[in-house]
């Protein structure tokens, strides 16, 4: 999004899914490693990119994932923690059900399969998710909806854009198929970007690679774009440890960069748009 420049029947716990997959080799969850880029073209120019990782969580697999290492938890303080209350819906309701309810209310169709979340966990007690993405599937494992859960800093508000997978425009590229949507902007994010815009999304289905792009469009074209270029790593205890060592302060870095880029824009003379 805009910048100032994630089977055994059991009772739900803390809003987590009640489903627990039986075999580790069936995991859909993984780690995605790569980079994000942000580019502002006018009225002033500012661009940056940095390396990052995000977790891709099949919400039915959460209990199994977090049982693999003391480093992770969804129920207690830990180096890396999933906190249900930071995501959409009632914290007492399993997140997957809240996502299904949201999609059904917005699109008139309820996902019948897995809900998979691309997000940041809370690391060393620091949580920062400018945007998280839900990939929603039907029972036959075909995608049916894409949800962008956007948080704005420092107002701590949240808004969800819900898009139908089947209603997207398809773009066949050399190495991937992009889903494309264009929708009106509905939520204040950057204080250096006006509301009178639309968003052009370009998203690939998660696989060995994952791409997410968003372009801000106004009457004159594209003044800003941002995106992710990610490579899949299997979710194994070794990969988890290596990733946490390689990116020890991931969410702290994201938070610092948001304010640093905002300061750069301020000094460059970017127009400030107050929260409407």
C-alpha positions as CSV (number, residue, x, y, z in Angstrom):
1,X,0.0,0.0,0.0
2,X,0.9,3.6,0.2
3,X,3.9,4.5,2.2
4,X,5.1,7.8,3.5
5,X,7.4,7.5,0.6
6,X,0.7,-14.3,7.0
7,X,-7.0,-32.9,10.8
8,X,-8.0,-33.1,14.2
9,X,-11.1,-31.5,15.6
10,X,-10.2,-29.2,18.6
11,X,-11.7,-26.2,20.3
12,X,-10.7,-22.8,19.0
13,X,-8.0,-21.1,21.2
14,X,-7.7,-17.3,21.3
15,X,-9.6,-17.0,18.0
16,X,-7.4,-19.5,16.2
17,X,-8.8,-22.1,13.8
18,X,-9.9,-25.4,15.2
19,X,-8.4,-27.4,12.4
20,X,-5.0,-29.1,12.9
21,X,-3.4,-30.7,9.9
22,X,-2.0,-34.2,10.5
23,X,1.2,-34.4,8.5
24,X,4.0,-31.8,8.3
25,X,4.7,-32.5,4.6
26,X,1.2,-31.3,3.7
27,X,1.9,-27.7,4.9
28,X,0.7,-24.9,2.7
29,X,2.3,-22.4,5.1
30,X,5.8,-21.1,4.2
31,X,8.2,-18.2,4.5
32,X,8.5,-15.7,1.7
33,X,11.8,-13.8,1.4
34,X,12.6,-11.0,-1.0
35,X,12.2,-7.3,-1.3
36,X,9.7,-4.5,-1.3
37,X,10.0,-1.3,-3.4
38,X,8.2,2.1,-3.2
39,X,8.5,4.7,-5.9
40,X,7.0,8.2,-5.9
41,X,7.2,10.0,-9.2
42,X,5.4,13.4,-8.7
43,X,5.0,16.1,-7.6
44,X,8.3,15.2,-6.0
45,X,10.4,12.1,-6.5
46,X,11.4,9.6,-3.8
47,X,12.0,5.9,-4.0
48,X,13.5,3.1,-1.9
49,X,13.6,-0.7,-1.6
50,X,14.7,-3.1,1.1
51,X,15.0,-6.8,1.8
52,X,12.3,-8.4,3.9
53,X,10.6,-11.6,4.8
54,X,6.9,-12.3,5.5
55,X,5.1,-15.4,6.8
56,X,2.5,-17.1,4.7
57,X,0.1,-18.9,7.1
58,X,-2.6,-21.3,6.3
59,X,-4.8,-20.4,9.2
60,X,-5.9,-24.0,9.7
61,X,-2.2,-24.9,10.3
62,X,-1.5,-22.3,13.0
63,X,-1.5,-24.7,16.0
64,X,0.8,-27.1,14.2
65,X,3.2,-24.4,13.1
66,X,3.6,-22.8,16.5
67,X,4.1,-26.2,18.2
68,X,7.3,-26.7,16.2
69,X,9.5,-24.2,18.1
70,X,9.5,-22.3,21.4
71,X,10.4,-19.2,19.3
72,X,6.8,-18.9,18.1
73,X,3.5,-18.6,19.8
74,X,-0.1,-17.5,19.4
75,X,-1.0,-17.7,23.0
76,X,2.0,-16.4,25.1
77,X,4.9,-13.9,24.8
78,X,7.5,-15.2,22.4
79,X,10.3,-13.9,20.1
80,X,7.8,-14.2,17.2
81,X,4.1,-14.0,18.1
82,X,0.9,-14.1,16.1
83,X,-1.7,-11.9,17.8
84,X,-5.3,-12.6,16.7
85,X,-6.5,-9.2,17.9
86,X,-4.3,-7.3,15.4
87,X,-6.4,-8.7,12.5
88,X,-9.9,-8.2,11.2
89,X,-13.1,-9.3,13.0
90,X,-14.0,-10.3,16.5
91,X,-10.9,-11.6,18.4
92,X,-13.0,-14.3,20.0
93,X,-13.9,-15.7,16.6
94,X,-11.4,-17.8,14.6
95,X,-9.7,-15.5,12.1
96,X,-10.5,-17.8,9.1
97,X,-14.2,-17.6,10.0
98,X,-14.0,-13.8,10.2
99,X,-12.4,-13.7,6.8
100,X,-15.0,-16.0,5.3
101,X,-17.8,-13.8,6.8
102,X,-16.3,-10.7,5.4
103,X,-15.9,-12.1,1.9
104,X,-19.5,-13.4,2.0
105,X,-20.8,-10.0,3.1
106,X,-18.9,-8.1,0.4
107,X,-19.0,-10.5,-2.5
108,X,-22.0,-12.7,-1.9
109,X,-19.9,-15.9,-2.0
110,X,-18.4,-17.7,1.0
111,X,-15.0,-19.3,0.6
112,X,-15.3,-23.1,1.3
113,X,-11.6,-23.9,1.6
114,X,-8.5,-22.6,3.2
115,X,-7.7,-19.0,4.2
116,X,-4.0,-18.2,3.8
117,X,-2.5,-15.0,5.2
118,X,0.7,-13.1,4.1
119,X,1.7,-11.0,7.0
120,X,4.3,-9.9,9.6
121,X,4.3,-11.5,13.0
122,X,5.1,-9.5,16.1
123,X,8.9,-9.8,16.6
124,X,10.5,-8.9,20.0
125,X,7.2,-7.4,21.0
126,X,7.0,-5.0,18.1
127,X,4.0,-5.3,15.7
128,X,3.9,-3.5,12.4
129,X,1.8,-4.5,9.4
130,X,1.2,-1.7,6.9
131,X,-0.8,-4.3,4.9
132,X,-1.6,-8.0,5.2
133,X,-3.0,-10.1,2.4
134,X,-5.5,-13.0,2.6
135,X,-5.7,-15.5,-0.2
136,X,-9.1,-17.2,0.0
137,X,-9.7,-20.7,-1.5
138,X,-12.6,-22.9,-2.2
139,X,-12.8,-26.6,-1.2
140,X,-11.2,-27.7,-4.5
141,X,-8.2,-25.4,-3.7
142,X,-8.9,-22.8,-6.4
143,X,-8.6,-19.2,-5.3
144,X,-11.9,-17.3,-5.0
145,X,-11.0,-14.0,-3.2
146,X,-8.2,-11.6,-2.3
147,X,-8.4,-9.4,0.8
148,X,-6.0,-6.5,1.5
149,X,-6.1,-5.6,5.2
150,X,-4.6,-2.1,5.4
151,X,-3.5,-0.4,8.6
152,X,-2.5,3.3,8.8
153,X,0.2,4.7,11.0
154,X,0.0,6.5,13.4
155,X,-3.9,6.5,13.5
156,X,-4.1,2.7,14.1
157,X,-7.1,2.3,11.9
158,X,-7.9,-0.7,9.7
159,X,-9.7,-1.1,6.4
160,X,-10.2,-4.2,4.2
161,X,-10.4,-4.2,0.4
162,X,-12.2,-7.4,-0.8
163,X,-11.7,-8.5,-4.4
164,X,-13.2,-11.4,-6.3
165,X,-10.6,-13.6,-7.9
166,X,-12.9,-14.6,-10.8
167,X,-13.8,-11.0,-11.6
168,X,-10.1,-10.0,-12.1
169,X,-8.6,-9.2,-15.5
170,X,-5.9,-11.7,-16.4
171,X,-2.5,-10.8,-17.7
172,X,-0.3,-13.6,-19.0
173,X,3.4,-12.8,-18.4
174,X,6.4,-14.9,-19.4
175,X,6.7,-16.4,-15.9
176,X,3.3,-15.8,-14.3
177,X,-0.3,-15.0,-14.6
178,X,-1.4,-11.7,-12.9
179,X,-4.8,-11.0,-11.5
180,X,-5.6,-7.3,-12.0
181,X,-8.2,-5.1,-10.4
182,X,-8.9,-1.3,-10.3
183,X,-10.9,0.1,-7.4
184,X,-11.5,3.5,-5.8
185,X,-9.3,4.5,-2.8
186,X,-11.5,4.3,0.3
187,X,-9.0,4.7,3.2
188,X,-6.5,7.4,4.3
189,X,-3.0,5.9,4.6
190,X,-0.2,8.3,3.8
191,X,-0.5,12.0,4.9
192,X,1.4,12.8,1.7
193,X,-1.2,11.3,-0.7
194,X,-4.7,12.6,-1.4
195,X,-7.9,10.5,-1.3
196,X,-9.0,11.3,-4.8
197,X,-7.4,8.3,-6.4
198,X,-7.9,4.7,-7.5
199,X,-5.8,1.6,-6.9
200,X,-4.6,-0.7,-9.6
201,X,-3.7,-4.1,-8.1
202,X,-1.6,-6.8,-9.8
203,X,-1.3,-10.0,-7.9
204,X,0.0,-13.6,-8.7
205,X,-1.3,-16.7,-6.9
206,X,1.3,-17.8,-4.3
207,X,3.7,-20.4,-5.5
208,X,7.5,-20.6,-5.7
209,X,7.3,-16.9,-6.4
210,X,4.8,-14.3,-5.3
211,X,4.3,-10.8,-6.7
212,X,2.0,-8.1,-5.4
213,X,1.9,-4.6,-7.0
214,X,-0.2,-1.6,-6.3
215,X,-0.3,1.6,-8.4
216,X,-2.0,4.8,-7.3
217,X,-3.8,6.4,-10.2
218,X,-5.1,9.9,-10.6
219,X,-6.3,12.0,-13.6
220,X,-2.8,12.4,-14.8
221,X,-1.5,8.9,-14.5
222,X,0.5,7.1,-11.8
223,X,2.2,9.2,-9.1
224,X,3.1,6.3,-6.9
225,X,3.6,2.6,-6.9
226,X,4.8,-0.1,-4.5
227,X,5.2,-3.9,-4.6
228,X,6.6,-7.1,-3.3
229,X,8.9,-9.6,-5.0
230,X,9.1,-12.8,-3.0
231,X,10.6,-16.3,-3.1
232,X,9.2,-19.2,-1.2
233,X,11.0,-21.1,1.5
234,X,9.4,-24.2,3.1
235,X,8.3,-23.8,6.7
236,X,10.8,-26.0,8.6
237,X,12.4,-25.4,12.0
238,X,15.7,-24.8,10.3
239,X,14.4,-22.3,7.8
240,X,12.5,-20.5,10.5
241,X,15.6,-20.1,12.7
242,X,17.8,-19.0,9.8
243,X,15.3,-16.4,8.7
244,X,14.9,-14.9,12.2
245,X,18.7,-14.7,12.5
246,X,19.0,-13.0,9.1
247,X,16.1,-10.5,9.8
248,X,16.2,-10.2,13.6
249,X,14.2,-6.9,13.9
250,X,11.9,-7.1,10.9
251,X,8.9,-5.2,12.2
252,X,11.1,-2.6,14.0
253,X,12.8,-2.0,10.7
254,X,9.5,-1.5,8.9
255,X,8.3,1.0,11.6
256,X,11.5,3.0,11.5
257,X,11.5,3.2,7.7
258,X,7.9,4.5,7.7
259,X,8.9,7.5,9.8
260,X,12.2,8.0,8.1
261,X,10.6,8.1,4.6
262,X,7.9,10.5,6.0
263,X,10.6,12.8,7.3
264,X,12.4,12.8,3.9
265,X,9.1,13.7,2.2
266,X,8.5,16.5,4.6
267,X,12.0,18.0,4.0
268,X,11.5,17.6,0.2
269,X,8.4,19.8,0.5
270,X,5.7,17.1,-0.1
271,X,2.1,18.4,0.3
272,X,0.6,17.3,3.6
273,X,-3.0,16.0,3.5
274,X,-4.6,15.8,6.9
275,X,-6.7,12.8,8.0
276,X,-10.2,13.5,6.6
